[in-house]
Amino acid sequence: MLNDTEKYHRIKSYLENNQAKFSKEFYRDFYEILQNCETLQKEKRFLHVKLQTTQSELLQKQELLKNVENSMDSAVFYKDLQHRYIGCNQVFEYYMGYEEKEILGKTDFDFFPEEDAKKFYEINEKVIQTQSKLHYKEWVKLNGKEIYIFLSKTPLFDKQKKLIGIVTIARDITHEYEMQRDIERKNIMLIQQNKLVSMGEMIANIAHQWRQPLNTLGLLIQKMGLLYKMKKLNEKEIDQEINSAMSLMQKMSETIDDFRFFFSNEKVLEPFLLEEIFEKVYSIVYPNLNEYKIEYSFQSRGLHYVFGQKNEFFHVIVNLISNAIDALKESTKNKKIIEVSFTDDSDDIIIKIYDNGPGIPKEKMEKIFEPYFTMKQEGTGLGLYISKIIIQEHMHGKLTVSCESCGTSFYIRLKRLS
């Protein structure tokens, strides 16, 4: 059977050999038709070659895309708007325990318990309805193994920007999660260790704060005994002395509460008042301030609330104020100063704790927050390290230090509650 090209050349040859049989007009028109056919044949051959080239390039690009997907250490899979799988990479095949050809065209209800499949369906439907990206973490049981994964879901559009499905990238972060948990456990142990190291000094402060009230209580009791012997102890005197004694005991009880708060292991996230924390800290460090003749000033306009674990923040402030006191202990300056001030900065609050001590040498500034680095002869090097962890990791704030020509300033930046 002749093909179109052969037919064309046979007709052309016949016309050329039999021109006398046809009118010039017929021959001219028909010959023009044949020429157009020849042109069309050439274009057809060109388009055929171009189609083959395009198909080859497309196959190469598809193969390249597949190789890229399979080189990823994350699972990648695609779903259409009916929540059916339409593609995946080898990592996803491994997690599922099936080959791609066994996965395509099926839904989560074919692989997962109904409760899990419904949850996945609702999440995917949310991405479809909102046409927006979604990122989240969760524990998932795949191929008999429970893993902690980070998932990123993105709407899939065609060239006309029409939504055609969802692409999901899932990464196993179980190892990172366990490492983070291990770091958190170690940090908790370091915080407790630092508190234990501080315990001796805290107990000394309690003894110092109780000495004067106890002496006063002793004098009140002696006074009541003397008045009784002199037969001058009337109801008015008894009430007056009892009220004085109860007031002293109340202050002693508050001191115990403040120290118990410092050593508390409660992990309650709650709003708390910064001014209240500094008031409690002052009640603890007051004996040292008084002993070393250090002037302490506190400046705050209004009330400032933040969110976090207030006993941990209390621990940070005790550390910073105690360090400032240590820096001023041996100072020969006539005026020793510790200043605490608050500055509002948009939605943040900046707390500045300044002392006019000798400062920190420049070569040691970079190491000041490193664990076990200390400038004290009997220091553990944990105080500032723990403080930075609490502020930056637990409270999502920032703790920095600057050494000025006449002292040291620590800055705490926290998100302020409106």
C-alpha positions in Angstrom: 0.0 0.0 0.0 1.3 3.4 -1.0 1.9 6.1 1.6 0.9 9.7 1.2 4.3 10.8 0.0 4.4 8.1 -2.7 0.9 9.0 -3.8 1.9 12.6 -4.1 5.0 12.0 -6.2 3.0 9.6 -8.5 0.3 12.2 -9.2 2.9 14.9 -9.7 4.8 12.7 -12.2 1.6 11.8 -14.1 0.6 15.5 -14.4 4.0 16.5 -15.7 3.9 13.7 -18.4 0.4 14.5 -19.5 0.2 18.3 -19.5 -1.5 18.2 -23.0 -4.5 16.5 -21.8 -5.4 19.2 -19.3 -6.1 22.9 -19.7 -3.5 25.3 -18.5 -5.8 26.7 -15.8 -6.5 23.2 -14.4 -2.9 22.2 -14.5 -1.9 25.5 -12.8 -4.5 25.1 -10.0 -3.8 21.5 -9.5 -0.1 22.0 -9.5 -0.5 24.7 -6.9 -2.5 22.2 -4.8 0.3 19.7 -5.1 2.9 22.3 -4.1 0.8 23.1 -1.0 0.6 19.4 -0.3 4.4 19.2 -0.6 4.8 22.1 1.9 2.3 20.4 4.3 4.3 17.2 4.0 7.5 19.0 5.0 5.8 20.7 7.9 4.3 17.4 9.0 7.8 15.8 9.0 9.2 18.8 10.9 6.4 18.7 13.5 6.8 14.9 13.9 10.6 15.4 14.6 9.8 18.3 17.0 7.2 16.2 18.8 9.6 13.3 19.2 12.3 15.8 20.5 9.8 17.4 22.9 8.6 14.0 24.2 12.2 12.9 24.7 13.0 16.2 26.6 9.8 15.7 28.7 10.8 12.1 29.6 14.3 13.3 30.5 12.8 16.1 32.7 10.4 13.6 34.3 13.3 11.2 35.0 15.4 14.1 36.4 12.5 15.1 38.7 12.1 11.6 39.8 15.8 11.2 40.5 15.7 14.5 42.5 12.7 13.2 44.5 14.4 9.9 45.2 17.7 11.6 46.3 15.8 13.5 49.1 16.0 12.1 52.6 12.4 13.2 53.1 9.2 11.4 52.0 7.4 13.2 49.1 3.9 12.3 47.9 1.2 13.8 45.8 -2.6 13.6 46.1 -5.4 14.7 43.8 -8.5 16.6 44.9 -10.2 13.3 45.7 -7.4 12.5 48.1 -6.0 9.7 46.0 -2.2 9.2 45.7 -0.9 10.2 42.3 2.8 10.0 43.0 5.5 9.5 45.6 9.3 9.0 46.0 11.3 6.0 47.3 11.5 7.2 50.9 7.7 7.3 51.1 7.6 3.8 49.6 9.9 2.7 52.4 7.8 4.2 55.1 4.6 2.8 53.7 6.0 -0.7 52.9 4.6 -0.6 49.4 5.9 0.1 45.9 4.6 3.2 44.1 2.4 1.2 41.7 0.7 -0.4 44.7 0.0 3.1 46.2 -1.2 5.0 43.2 -5.0 5.6 43.0 -5.6 4.6 46.6 -6.4 6.8 49.6 -5.3 6.8 53.3 -8.3 4.7 54.1 -6.6 1.8 52.3 -3.4 2.0 54.5 -4.3 3.5 57.9 -6.8 2.9 60.7 -10.0 4.7 60.0 -9.5 7.3 62.8 -6.0 8.2 61.5 -7.3 8.3 57.9 -10.1 10.7 58.8 -7.6 13.0 60.5 -5.4 13.0 57.4 -8.4 13.6 55.3 -9.5 16.7 57.3 -6.0 18.2 57.3 -5.7 17.8 53.5 -9.2 19.1 53.0 -8.2 22.2 55.0 -5.3 22.8 52.6 -7.6 22.3 49.6 -10.3 24.7 51.0 -7.9 27.5 52.1 -5.4 26.9 49.2 -2.6 27.8 51.6 0.4 26.0 53.0 0.3 24.1 56.2 3.2 23.0 58.5 2.9 20.8 61.6 4.5 18.0 63.6 3.0 14.8 64.9 3.7 11.2 65.9 2.7 8.7 63.1 2.9 4.9 62.9 4.2 3.8 59.5 5.2 0.3 58.5 4.9 -0.8 62.1 7.2 1.9 63.4 6.2 5.0 65.4 8.1 8.1 64.3 7.9 11.9 64.9 7.6 13.7 61.6 7.5 17.3 60.4 5.0 17.7 57.5 4.8 20.5 55.0 1.7 20.5 52.8 1.5 22.8 49.7 -1.4 23.3 47.2 -0.5 22.0 43.7 -1.6 24.2 40.7 -1.4 23.7 36.9 -0.2 26.2 34.4 -3.6 27.9 34.4 -3.3 28.3 38.2 -6.1 25.8 38.7 -5.8 23.7 41.9 -5.2 20.1 41.0 -4.0 18.5 44.2 -1.6 18.6 47.2 2.2 17.9 47.5 3.4 16.8 50.9 7.0 16.6 52.2 7.4 14.6 55.4 10.7 14.5 57.3 11.5 12.1 60.2 12.7 14.3 63.1 12.5 11.6 65.8 16.3 11.7 66.4 16.3 15.5 66.6 13.3 15.4 68.9 15.0 12.9 71.3 18.2 14.9 71.2 16.3 18.1 72.1 14.5 16.2 75.0 17.9 15.0 76.2 19.3 18.5 76.2 16.2 19.8 78.0 16.6 17.1 80.7 20.3 18.0 81.1 19.4 21.7 81.3 16.9 21.0 84.1 19.6 19.1 86.0 22.0 22.0 85.5 19.3 24.4 86.8 18.8 22.3 89.9 22.6 21.9 90.3 23.0 25.7 90.2 20.2 26.1 92.8 22.0 23.7 95.1 25.2 25.6 94.7 23.3 28.8 95.7 21.7 27.1 98.7 24.5 27.8 101.1 24.5 31.5 100.3 20.7 31.6 100.5 20.6 29.9 103.9 23.2 32.4 105.1 20.9 35.2 103.9 18.0 33.7 105.7 20.0 33.6 108.9 21.1 37.2 108.4 17.5 38.4 107.8 16.2 36.5 110.8 18.8 37.6 113.2 17.4 41.1 113.8 13.7 40.0 114.0 14.7 37.2 116.5 16.6 39.7 118.6 13.6 42.0 118.6 11.2 39.1 119.5 13.6 38.3 122.4 13.4 41.9 123.6 9.6 41.9 123.4 9.4 38.7 125.5 11.8 40.2 128.1 9.8 43.4 128.1 6.6 41.5 128.8 8.2 39.6 131.6 9.5 42.8 133.2 6.1 44.5 132.9 4.5 41.4 134.5 6.9 41.5 137.5 6.3 45.2 137.9 2.5 44.5 137.7 2.2 47.0 134.9 1.2 44.4 132.2 -2.3 45.4 131.3 -4.5 44.3 128.3 -3.4 47.3 126.2 0.3 46.4 126.7 -0.3 42.8 125.9 -2.2 43.6 122.6 0.5 46.0 121.6 3.4 43.5 122.2 1.5 40.7 120.5 0.8 42.8 117.4 4.5 43.7 117.2 5.5 40.1 117.6 3.0 38.9 115.0 4.3 41.6 112.5 7.8 40.4 112.9 6.8 36.7 112.5 4.8 37.7 109.3 8.0 39.2 107.8 10.0 36.1 108.8 7.3 33.9 107.2 7.4 36.0 103.9 11.2 35.5 103.9 10.8 31.7 104.1 8.2 31.9 101.3 10.5 33.8 99.0 13.3 31.3 99.5 10.9 28.3 99.0 9.8 30.0 95.8 13.4 30.2 94.6 14.0 26.4 95.2 10.6 25.4 93.7 10.5 22.9 90.9 7.1 23.9 89.6 6.9 24.2 85.8 3.8 26.3 85.5 3.5 28.6 82.5 1.5 31.7 83.5 1.4 35.5 83.2 3.3 37.2 86.0 4.2 40.7 87.2 7.9 41.6 86.7 7.8 44.2 89.5 6.7 41.5 92.0 9.6 39.3 91.0 12.1 42.1 91.6 10.5 42.9 95.0 11.0 39.3 96.1 14.6 39.2 94.8 15.3 42.4 96.8 14.0 40.8 100.0 16.5 38.0 99.5 19.6 40.0 98.5 19.0 42.9 100.9 21.4 41.7 103.6 24.3 41.5 101.1 23.5 44.9 99.7 23.5 46.3 103.2 26.7 44.5 104.3 28.7 45.8 101.3 27.1 49.2 101.4 25.7 49.0 97.9 23.1 51.4 96.7 20.2 49.7 94.9 17.7 51.5 92.7 14.7 50.2 90.8 12.9 52.3 88.1 9.7 51.2 86.4 6.8 53.2 84.9 3.6 51.3 85.3 3.2 47.5 85.6 4.7 45.0 83.3 3.4 41.5 82.7 5.1 38.7 80.8 4.4 35.0 80.2 6.5 32.1 81.4 7.7 30.2 84.5 8.1 32.8 87.1 10.2 30.8 89.5 12.7 30.3 86.7 12.7 34.0 85.9 13.1 34.6 89.6 16.2 32.4 89.5 17.7 34.4 86.6 17.3 37.7 88.4 18.8 36.3 91.6 21.8 35.2 89.5 22.3 38.6 87.8 21.8 40.7 91.0 24.1 38.3 92.9 26.8 38.6 90.2 26.5 42.4 90.4 27.0 42.2 94.2 30.0 39.9 93.8 31.5 42.4 91.3 31.2 45.2 93.8 32.3 43.3 97.0 36.0 44.2 96.6 35.4 47.5 94.8 37.2 50.5 96.4 34.8 53.0 94.9 33.2 55.4 97.3 29.8 54.8 95.7 28.8 51.3 94.8 25.7 51.1 92.6 23.2 48.6 91.2 20.5 50.0 89.0 17.5 48.1 87.6 15.4 49.9 84.9 12.6 49.0 82.5 12.2 50.4 79.0 9.2 49.8 76.8 10.1 49.1 73.1 7.0 48.5 71.0 5.6 45.1 72.1 8.7 44.3 74.1 10.0 45.2 77.5 13.8 45.6 78.0 15.2 45.1 81.5 18.6 46.6 82.3 20.6 45.5 85.3 23.7 47.7 85.7 26.5 47.7 88.2 29.4 50.2 88.4 31.9 47.4 89.2 35.2 46.7 87.4 33.5 45.3 84.3 34.3 42.2 82.2 37.6 42.1 80.2 37.0 42.1 76.4 38.8 38.8 75.9 36.3 37.1 78.2 33.1 38.7 76.9 32.6 36.0 74.2 32.8 33.2 76.7 30.7 34.8 79.4 27.6 32.7 78.7 29.5 29.4 78.1 28.9 26.5 80.6 31.6 26.2 83.3 33.2 29.5 82.4 33.6 31.6 85.5 35.6 34.7 86.7 35.1 33.8 90.4 37.5 31.8 92.4 34.8 29.5 93.7 32.3 29.9 90.9 30.7 27.0 89.0 30.3 28.8 85.7 26.7 27.7 85.4 24.8 30.8 86.6 24.9 32.9 83.3 24.7 29.8 81.1 21.5 28.7 82.9 20.1 32.2 82.8 20.5 32.4 79.0 18.8 29.1 78.5 15.8 30.2 80.7 15.4 33.6 79.0 16.0 32.5 75.3 14.8 28.9 75.2 12.1 28.8 77.9 10.8 32.4 77.6 11.7 33.1 73.9 13.4 36.3 74.9 17.0 37.5 74.6 19.8 38.0 77.2 22.8 40.1 76.3 25.7 41.8 78.1 27.7 45.0 77.4 30.8 46.2 79.2 30.9 49.9 79.6 33.8 52.2 80.7 32.4 52.3 84.2 30.6 49.0 84.8 28.6 46.1 83.3 25.0 46.0 82.0 22.9 42.9 81.4 19.9 43.3 79.1 16.8 41.1 79.1 14.3 41.5 76.2 10.9 39.9 76.7 7.6 40.0 74.9 5.2 42.2 77.0 1.7 41.1 77.7 -0.8 43.8 76.8 
